[in-house]
Amino acid sequence: MIIGVAGPYSADTEEQRQLNLDAMNLAAAKLLELGHIPIIGMNAALPVLEKANVPDRYKAIMEISLALINSCDALLLLAESPGANKERDLILAKGRPVFKSIEEIISVK
């Protein structure tokens, strides 16, 4: 399955943002080890935004993230946040599953 990984990214400090991104990447690595294809919208959006001059960075991040998540078969929601909830709602609207843990995904396999 192609599984999007969603969770909070925004935080008050760069250190916390990096910890949030690391948590998503660690979960994605576990999914890959289980034979799935993981996708993280932030991993696609952040390098583009480093080079882009756009007035609304959050809007651009969400547009890129939602475009990627739209192609997923499921979503792993690590924790809620405004952006992660938008990704969750998109997957649910498509009738696709939202998992809250790696263990849930393993039990489906």
Secondary structure, 3 states (H helix, E strand, C coil): CEEEEECCCCCCCHHHHHHHHHHHHHHHHHHHHCCCEEECHHHHHHHHHHHCCCCCHHHHHHHHHHHHHCCCCEEEECCCCHHHHHHHHHHHHCCCCEECCHHHHHHHC
